Structure formats: C-alpha cells, structure tokens
Amino acid sequence: MTDPTEPKFVTVARILRPRGNKGEVAAELLTDFPERLKSLADLFLADGKSAPRTVPLKTFWADRNHAGFGVFHFEGVSSINDAEKLRGLEIQIPFEQRVALPVGKYFVTDLIGCSVFELPLTQPVVSSSPCPLPEAPTLLGAVRDVFFPGESQPGTPLLAVDTSTGELLIPLAEDICTRIDTTSRRIEVLLPEGLRDSNKAE
C-alpha cells in the first residue's frame, strides 16, 4: 500500500542511450514543456524499484532534428560507460514542480487510473425527485491510457478505458467528458449513440 506521506514524482523523460562521448544521454521527452527543464538545478533518476535519486543537471537541450527527444548531461557522468549505466532510467521531477495548467487541460498521469462513469442520455423529468436506479451513473471502468493524434492527424485525444467487455475509446471532448475531477479520480461521460459500435468496427 502506498504511503500518502511519501513524496510524489512525475516522469518527464525516459533515457534511451548514450549520446556523444562526454556522458550525455539521449532521452524521449514525456512533457509538453521541455524548455523549462533547463532552469532546474536538480532532477531525479528512477529505476522503478527504489526511491528516485537526486542528480544535479549540467545541461539540457531539445533535439531540433528529432521532435520529442532531448539530450541531458548530468553532473558526475563524464563518459560513455557512465552514460550507459543510465539507459532505461526515468527522469523525474517532484509533483509540486509541475507546470500549472489552464482550466480544461490535464496531465496524462492524472487521467490514467480515473474511474469513468456513464451518465444517462435522458434526465429525470422531476429534477427534485430522488434519482432512480436506471438514471444513476454507471461505472464503465478505468482509464488505462490516453492516445493523441499525430501531427498529420489533427483531432481529439482519446481515453482508452478498460471495461468489462474490452477497451472503449472515448474522445476527450467537453460535450462527452462532461465532468473531470482528477482529485477524486472520477470522470463522467455522456456517450453519443453509436460510439460503442464505432469502437467495435475498429
């Protein structure tokens, strides 16, 4: 069971391999705000087994030739052999150092794991009456992942929800995801007719 008092971290990149011969590493960026990493004095490296360890950051730059990738150089890492030892590690920052997002924007890590409830398409005629069982929100499942359209395919991100009948892809749109409460880990959706059928067709 997770201790609520333990510090929380957010993964911003994943180290892929050594880059250059002075200890730099190439990494896949998992943040929409990579430029701010330059201003951080310390980052954290995590292997998923033990607590993240602090590592001072010497330099960072985004790879202009490969979108979504960057190069990190940490203090104490000065050779290809040193860099090789970092392969596969996640680069993290403390939870409280995350960028403050505008209203209506969410971190993927906050959406994953949320319970998804389906609202009825029709509401009770008498709003003051107790909500009858058929009109109560129905638990569909939990968000497993969030898929984003590619640069050549503009569109709405999709919530991949694990349900009792399989995966259901739900557009992350305001008229469908009518309430998103990441604090209580709850998302309420109003599914348009035909959405389930379109999922099966895919």
N, C-alpha and C positions, 0 to 999 in steps of 0.2 A: 504494500500500500504506500502511495506517495505521501511524503511528509509535506504538509502545506507550508511549513516554515522554511523549507529548502528554497534557495534562490532558483529562479526560473531563467532559462536561456532560450534564445531564438536563433536558429541556424540561418546564416546569411550567405554561406558559400560552402562548397564541398571540394576538397583538394583532389586533383586528378593525377598530377605527375610533377616531377621537377621541370623547371623552365630556366634555361641558362646554366652557367657553371659557378654561380656565386651563392647558391642557396635559395634562389627564387622558386616559387611553385605556381603552376597554372591551376586555376580553380573555376568551377562552374558557379556562377553567381545566382543566388536564390533570393535576391532582394530587388525591388524596383528603385531603390535609392543607393546605388553603389558608390556614388561620388562622396557621400558623407563618411564612408569608411576611412577616407584619407585623414579625417580630423580626429580619429580615435587613437589614443596613445596605446591602449591595450585591447587585444582580442582574446578569445578563448578557443582552445582546441579540445574537441571531444571525440572519443572513440566509441561512445555508446555503452561502455562498460563501467567506466569510473567517472567521477566528477570532472567537469571541464577544468582545464588548467590554463592559467593566465600566461600569455606570451606577448611581450612588447612588439609593436608593429614598427618596422623601419620605413617601409614604403609600400604603397599600393597604387596600381593604375588599372583602368579598364582597358581591355584589349580592343583596339579600334578596328581590327581586322576580323574579329570574331565576336559578334554581339552575344551578350550573355555570359562572357568569360572575362576573367581578370587575373592579374598577377600580384601575388603577395610576397613580401620579403620580411621575415621575422628576425628579431634580434637573436643571436646565438646560432643561427642557421646560415652557415657560410660555405657549404659545399654541396655537390650533387648527392653525396651519400647522406648528408644531414637532411636534405630535402626529400630524399626517397623515403625516409622514416615517417614522413608526414602524409604519405599517399593514403587516400581514403578517409582522412580525418575530416570532421565537420568544423567549420569556422563559425563561432557563435558570438553573440553579444548578450548582455543582461536584458531581461524582459523590459525593464524600465527605460532602457535606452532606445527603444523602438521609436520610429517616426510617428508623430501624431497625425492620424489620417483624417481627412474631411468627412463630414456626415455622409453616410451611404457607401463608404469604402471600407473594406475589411481585409485583414491579414488572412492568408490561406490557412495558416496554422490555427487561427481562431475558429475557422469554419469547420475544419476537419474534426470529426467526433461529435458535432452537434446533432441532437435528436431532431428529426424532421416530422412535423405533424401536418396532415392534410385537413384543410378546412372544408366544410360543406359548401357546395356551389350555391345553395339557397339558404337563407337565414330564416329563423322562426318569424312568423307573422307578428306575434306579440313579443316585442323585444324585452319586456319586463318579466316575462314568464321564465321559469327555470328552463335551462337548455336541455331538451330531451336527448336521450342517448343517441338516436340516429344523427342528431345535429352536432354532437360533440366532436372535437378534432380527433382524428385517427392517427396513431403513431405509424409512420411509414417505415422508418429505420434510421440509420445514422449516416452522416456524410463521411465517405471514405477518401474522397479526393476531389480536387477542383481542376477542371480542364479548361485551358484557354485556347482560343482560336489563334492560328498562326498569323504572321504579318500579312500573308497573302489571302487570308480568310477572315476578314473583319466580321465580328459577331459578338454574341453574348457568352460570357463564361458559363460553364455547365457544372452543376453539383452532381457528383457521382454518389448516389445514395444506395447503400446496401439494404435491400428489403427482403422479406420472407420469400419472395418469388424471383429474386435476382436483382441485378443492378438496374437502377432507374436514373436516367439523366434528366435533371431539372434545370432549365435556364435560370441564371441568377439575375432575374429581372424584377423590377419593383412591383409590376402587376401580378407576378406569380409568387415571388417570395415576399409576402405582404408584411412579415414581421421577422426581423433577425435580431436576436438578443444573445450576443456571444458571452455575456456574463453568466446568464442562466443556461447557456449551451442549448438554446432552443430556436428552431426556425419553423415558421408557419407558412404553408404554401397553399395557393389556390390553383389547382391543376386544371388547365383548359381541357376541354373534351378532345380526345384523340391523342393526347400526349403519350399515354401508355402504349397505344397502338403504334405510334411512330417509333418508340423505343424498340418494340418487338420487330418492326420491319428492318431496323438497323442490324 
